[in-house]
C-alpha cells in the first residue's frame, strides 16, 4: 500500500468511526430520557454530547487528511518511483515534418524552416512569477518529463498531430508531455516565450498524480496576440527547470514567387 492509498484508508475509517459515534450518542440520549434521577440523566447527556463532538472531529479529520495532509506527508516522505507507470511512457519521437501542402504550378516553395537548434541561456524563473507561488517549492529530484509536443488541438491525453512549425492564425497552443515521480501539491510553472520575451505563463500547485500521461500546458492569449516568431516553453517544478520545448510560427508556410517572362512589344505609328 502506498501513501495515497493509506491516506484514503485512514479517511474512510474516520468516517466509519464518526458514524458509530453518532449512533452511540443517540442511544445514550434515548437512555437518559428514561432515567428518573437528574444527576444520572445529566451525566448521560454529557456523554452523548462528547460523542457528537468526537463525530464532528472525525469528519473534519477525514476531510483534512486527503486534501491538506497528503501534500504535507509527501514533503517529508517523497514517493518512490512507480515501476508500473514506466511502460506507459513512450519516448519514441512522433514529430514528422513531411510536407502536406499541395503546391500549385505557379507557386515556388522557398525554404524558410530550419531545424537547427538555437543556443539559449539556462532557464530561470522571473521574480514576478516566484511571487505568485502558493504551494511547496521542494520537488522530487527524480521527477521526469518527456519532450514537449506542440499542437493546436488536445484530446485530453495527447497532442493531436504534433508539429514544430505552425501557420497563423492560431487560437490556442497546447504543449503536451508525460511525467513520472512528481509530488502532488508542489508548485509547477510553464513559461511561454516569443523571441526571448515572456508572453504567456501559468503557475499553480501540481494537481496531477505521481506519474502518468496527459500532462499539458496551454496558451490562449499571449501578449500582443499570436505573431510569427520563435517560441520556447520552459517547465519548472519548484525552482528547478525540467524540460524545454521550441516551435516556430510563420505568417505562411509557402512563399509565392512570380514566374514567366514579361512580354515587351513596341507598336510603331506610321508617319503620313
C-alpha positions as CSV (number, residue, x, y, z in Angstrom):
1,X,0.0,0.0,0.0
2,X,1.4,3.4,-1.0
3,X,1.0,6.7,0.9
4,X,-2.0,7.8,-1.2
5,X,-3.9,4.6,-0.6
6,X,-3.1,4.7,3.1
7,X,-4.4,8.3,3.4
8,X,-7.7,7.4,1.8
9,X,-8.0,4.3,4.0
10,X,-7.5,6.4,7.2
11,X,-10.1,8.9,5.9
12,X,-12.6,6.1,5.3
13,X,-12.1,4.6,8.8
14,X,-12.5,8.0,10.3
15,X,-15.9,8.4,8.6
16,X,-17.0,4.9,9.8
17,X,-15.9,5.8,13.3
18,X,-17.9,9.1,13.1
19,X,-21.0,7.1,12.1
20,X,-20.8,4.7,15.1
21,X,-20.0,7.7,17.4
22,X,-23.3,9.4,16.3
23,X,-25.2,6.2,16.8
24,X,-23.8,5.8,20.3
25,X,-24.7,9.4,21.1
26,X,-28.3,8.9,20.0
27,X,-28.7,5.8,22.1
28,X,-27.2,7.5,25.1
29,X,-29.6,10.4,24.8
30,X,-32.5,7.9,24.5
31,X,-31.4,6.1,27.6
32,X,-31.0,9.4,29.5
33,X,-34.7,10.3,28.9
34,X,-35.8,7.1,30.7
35,X,-33.8,7.8,33.8
36,X,-35.6,9.3,36.8
37,X,-32.6,10.7,38.6
38,X,-31.4,14.1,37.4
39,X,-27.7,13.6,38.1
40,X,-27.7,10.3,36.1
41,X,-29.7,11.9,33.2
42,X,-27.3,14.9,33.1
43,X,-24.2,12.6,33.1
44,X,-25.7,10.5,30.2
45,X,-26.5,13.7,28.2
46,X,-22.9,15.0,28.7
47,X,-21.5,11.7,27.4
48,X,-23.8,11.9,24.4
49,X,-22.6,15.4,23.6
50,X,-19.0,14.2,23.9
51,X,-19.7,11.5,21.3
52,X,-21.3,14.1,19.0
53,X,-18.2,16.3,19.2
54,X,-16.0,13.3,18.5
55,X,-18.0,12.5,15.4
56,X,-17.6,16.1,14.1
57,X,-13.9,16.0,14.8
58,X,-13.6,12.7,12.9
59,X,-15.5,14.0,9.9
60,X,-13.3,17.1,9.8
61,X,-10.2,14.9,10.1
62,X,-11.4,12.7,7.2
63,X,-11.8,15.8,5.0
64,X,-8.5,17.4,6.0
65,X,-6.3,14.3,5.6
66,X,-6.5,13.8,1.8
67,X,-6.8,17.5,0.9
68,X,-4.2,19.1,3.1
69,X,-2.5,16.2,5.0
70,X,-1.3,14.2,1.9
71,X,0.9,17.1,0.4
72,X,2.5,17.5,3.9
73,X,3.3,13.8,4.1
74,X,4.8,13.9,0.6
75,X,7.1,16.7,1.6
76,X,8.7,14.6,4.4
77,X,8.3,11.2,2.6
78,X,8.8,11.6,-1.1
79,X,7.2,8.8,-3.1
80,X,9.4,6.2,-4.6
81,X,9.5,5.6,-8.4
82,X,6.4,3.8,-9.7
83,X,7.6,0.9,-11.9
84,X,4.0,0.2,-13.2
85,X,3.9,3.5,-15.0
86,X,7.1,3.1,-16.9
87,X,5.7,1.0,-19.8
88,X,3.0,3.7,-20.5
89,X,5.6,6.4,-21.2
90,X,6.7,6.4,-24.9
91,X,9.9,8.3,-25.7
92,X,9.8,7.5,-29.4
93,X,9.7,10.7,-31.4
94,X,6.4,11.2,-33.1
95,X,7.1,14.6,-34.7
96,X,7.0,14.5,-38.5
97,X,8.0,17.3,-40.9
98,X,6.6,15.6,-44.0
99,X,5.1,18.4,-46.2
100,X,1.3,18.2,-46.6
101,X,0.8,21.2,-48.8
102,X,-0.1,20.8,-52.4
103,X,1.9,23.3,-54.4
104,X,0.2,24.9,-57.4
105,X,2.1,25.1,-60.7
106,X,2.5,28.9,-60.4
107,X,4.0,28.8,-56.8
108,X,7.6,28.2,-55.9
109,X,8.4,26.9,-52.4
110,X,11.1,28.9,-50.7
111,X,12.9,27.0,-47.8
112,X,12.2,29.1,-44.7
113,X,12.2,26.4,-42.0
114,X,15.4,25.4,-40.2
115,X,15.5,22.7,-37.6
116,X,19.0,23.8,-36.4
117,X,18.7,24.3,-32.5
118,X,19.5,27.8,-31.2
119,X,21.6,28.4,-28.2
120,X,19.8,29.8,-25.1
121,X,20.8,30.6,-21.6
122,X,19.9,28.3,-18.7
123,X,16.2,28.8,-18.0
124,X,15.3,30.7,-14.8
125,X,12.2,31.9,-13.0
126,X,11.4,35.6,-13.1
127,X,11.0,37.2,-9.7
128,X,7.5,38.3,-10.6
129,X,6.5,34.7,-11.2
130,X,8.0,33.5,-7.9
131,X,5.9,36.0,-6.1
132,X,2.8,34.1,-7.3
133,X,3.8,30.7,-5.7
134,X,1.2,29.1,-3.4
135,X,2.5,25.6,-2.9
136,X,5.7,23.9,-1.6
137,X,8.8,24.5,-3.8
138,X,10.8,21.4,-3.0
139,X,10.2,18.8,-5.8
140,X,11.3,15.2,-6.0
141,X,14.8,15.4,-7.6
142,X,13.9,12.2,-9.6
143,X,10.9,13.8,-11.3
144,X,10.9,13.3,-15.1
145,X,9.2,14.9,-18.0
146,X,9.2,13.8,-21.6
147,X,9.8,16.1,-24.6
148,X,7.0,18.7,-25.1
149,X,4.8,18.0,-28.2
150,X,3.1,21.1,-29.6
151,X,-0.3,21.2,-31.3
152,X,-3.4,23.4,-31.7
153,X,-5.6,20.5,-30.5
154,X,-5.5,18.3,-27.4
155,X,-7.7,15.2,-26.9
156,X,-7.3,15.1,-23.2
157,X,-4.4,12.6,-23.3
158,X,-2.1,13.5,-26.2
159,X,-1.4,16.4,-28.5
160,X,-3.2,15.8,-31.9
161,X,-0.9,15.8,-34.9
162,X,2.1,17.5,-33.1
163,X,4.4,19.7,-35.1
164,X,7.3,22.2,-34.7
165,X,6.2,24.7,-37.3
166,X,2.7,26.3,-37.4
167,X,0.9,28.9,-39.6
168,X,-1.2,31.8,-38.5
169,X,-3.9,32.3,-37.4
170,X,-3.7,30.4,-34.1
171,X,-6.3,30.3,-31.3
172,X,-4.8,28.1,-28.6
173,X,-1.5,26.3,-28.5
174,X,-1.0,23.2,-26.3
175,X,2.2,21.7,-25.1
176,X,1.7,18.0,-24.1
177,X,4.0,15.8,-22.1
178,X,4.2,12.7,-19.9
179,X,5.6,12.7,-16.3
180,X,6.8,10.5,-13.5
181,X,8.0,10.7,-9.9
182,X,6.1,14.0,-9.4
183,X,4.8,15.1,-6.0
184,X,1.2,16.4,-5.8
185,X,0.9,19.9,-4.4
186,X,4.4,21.1,-5.4
187,X,4.4,24.4,-7.3
188,X,4.9,23.9,-11.0
189,X,5.3,26.6,-13.7
190,X,5.2,26.8,-17.5
191,X,6.7,29.9,-19.2
192,X,6.0,30.7,-22.9
193,X,8.5,33.0,-24.6
194,X,8.4,34.6,-28.1
195,X,11.7,35.8,-29.4
196,X,13.1,35.7,-25.8
197,X,10.1,37.8,-24.5
198,X,7.7,36.3,-21.9
199,X,4.2,36.3,-23.5
200,X,2.3,33.7,-21.5
201,X,2.6,31.7,-18.3
202,X,0.8,29.5,-15.8
203,X,1.9,28.6,-12.2
204,X,0.0,26.6,-9.6
205,X,0.3,23.6,-7.3
206,X,0.7,20.3,-9.2
207,X,-2.7,18.7,-9.4
208,X,-1.7,15.5,-11.2
209,X,-0.6,12.2,-9.7
210,X,2.9,10.9,-9.1
211,X,3.2,9.7,-12.7
212,X,1.2,9.2,-15.9
213,X,0.3,10.6,-19.3
214,X,-1.8,13.6,-20.5
215,X,0.0,16.5,-18.8
216,X,-0.1,19.7,-20.7
217,X,0.2,23.5,-20.6
218,X,-1.8,25.8,-22.8
219,X,-1.6,29.4,-24.0
220,X,-4.7,31.2,-25.5
221,X,-4.0,34.9,-25.1
222,X,-0.3,35.7,-25.4
223,X,0.8,39.3,-25.0
224,X,0.1,41.2,-28.3
225,X,-1.7,38.0,-29.6
226,X,-0.2,35.2,-31.7
227,X,2.5,36.5,-34.0
228,X,5.2,35.0,-36.2
229,X,8.4,34.2,-34.4
230,X,10.4,31.7,-32.4
231,X,8.7,30.3,-29.4
232,X,10.1,28.5,-26.4
233,X,8.3,26.8,-23.5
234,X,10.1,26.1,-20.2
235,X,8.6,23.9,-17.4
236,X,9.7,24.1,-13.8
237,X,9.0,22.1,-10.6
238,X,9.5,24.5,-7.8
239,X,12.6,26.5,-8.7
240,X,14.1,23.6,-10.8
241,X,13.5,23.6,-14.6
242,X,12.7,20.2,-16.0
243,X,12.2,20.4,-19.8
244,X,12.3,23.0,-22.6
245,X,10.4,22.8,-25.9
246,X,10.6,25.0,-29.0
247,X,8.4,25.7,-32.0
248,X,8.0,28.3,-34.8
249,X,5.1,30.3,-36.0
250,X,5.1,31.7,-39.6
251,X,2.8,34.0,-41.4
252,X,2.6,31.4,-44.2
253,X,4.2,28.1,-44.8
254,X,4.7,28.9,-48.6
255,X,6.2,31.9,-50.4
256,X,4.6,32.6,-53.8
257,X,7.0,33.9,-56.5
258,X,6.3,35.3,-59.9
259,X,7.1,33.0,-62.9
260,X,7.2,33.7,-66.6
261,X,8.8,36.3,-68.8
262,X,7.2,39.7,-69.3
263,X,6.0,40.4,-72.9
264,X,7.5,43.7,-74.1
265,X,6.3,44.9,-77.5
266,X,6.7,48.2,-79.5
267,X,4.0,49.5,-81.7
268,X,5.1,51.9,-84.4
269,X,2.8,54.7,-85.7
270,X,3.1,55.3,-89.4
271,X,4.1,58.9,-90.4
272,X,2.0,60.4,-93.2
